[in-house]
Amino acid sequence: MVVRKSSVSTSSLRSAEGGEAIPFSGLLRQSLRSFLAMTRIRITIIISLLLANPFFCLAAEQHSPIAVTTRLDKGVVSIGDKVRYTITISADKDIEVELPGFEQNLGDFAVKDFGHSERAFFNKKTITQWYLLDTYTTGKSTLPKPVIKYRKDKVKEWGRIEGSQQEVEVKSMLDKSDLRLQVRDIKPPVDLPIKWLKFIILGVAAIIISGGVLVYRYLRKKRIIQAGSFRRPAHEIAYEQLEALRAKDYISRGQVKEYYSEISMIIRYYLENRFILRAPEMTTEEFLAHVRDSSILTVEHKALLREFLLCCDLVKFAKYAPSKEEIDSVFDSAKNFIDSTKDVTA
């Protein structure tokens, strides 16, 4: 027996009934159309199931560009305790939000402090407004629902959204047994004993201290008067110092600056001893400004003193070389100033 091998063409197939050849590309198209039809049927079934699901519908209905949450850090507090109440708004970046204002009270609670913050992340922003509250009313208290106004950019009408209300239980600091205590009337006032000895000691101490102060002032004034009576007159000391300056013969040795410095100090110490003026401790400008409005010196004496001190400063600080006549003139000016201002009663 000879077995013949049947050959099948790669480009066509024969049908089982009529034996007519079907092209392979046509069979591929039929299979693809069948697959697409089945895929559409599956997608339609899935969408129908999703739409029929109540959770999916609820999520679609609740989609909103803004959400509000409220929170309390404590649900049960004692009377007088502080409670932090926070309102958090999550919204799209293009949503304009208007928050409730900061009032003095929120329900039964007094507002002790408050604050506001805002941060953004990508196309979302989070706004937080917090309050620090306290109350002295016991029992359960409810914080009202916050009403938030919002609108999109360039939209005139405002939308409204409410947050959830919060409840706080405020407990008393007293035990229930304390509430049954009877309230008694206050006792009459009690006379306090007067401690006479204490007042006597304080009075004697005050008298002794006052007497000591008066005695100290008297003795101090007496010592000042006695010291003044034995003190040499200021003009006598100044005359002696001028004669001692002349005897040092600074000019013949060429020490003109030293001569002017010493004669300037003689007049300054004379002013200190004669008029109790701190002339040696002041600059020329400070001293002249000090005596400008003073009545101690006459106008003529002020002008003479000003010219004398400025001439001395010119030689001491500006390296001015005075002539023989100017040197003699400055000595005469110093002596004339002492003559015209000395104490004739000394």
Protein Blocks (a to p, Z undefined) as FASTA:
>chain_A
ZZddddddfkbccdfklopacdfklmmmmmmmmmmmmmmmmmmmmmmmmmmpmklmmmmm
mpcfbdcddddfbfbdcehiacdddddddddfklccddddddfbehjbccfbdcddddde
hjbccdddddddddfbecjddddddddddddehiabdcdddddddddddddfbdfklmmp
ccddddddddddddfklmmmmmmmmmmmmmmmmmmmmmmmmmmmmmmmmpccfklmmmmm
mmmmmmnommmnopamlmmmmmmmmmmmmmmmmnopakklpcfklmmmmmmmpckbcfkl
mmmmmmmmmmmmmmmmnopacdfklmmmmmmmmmmmmmmmmcfkZZ
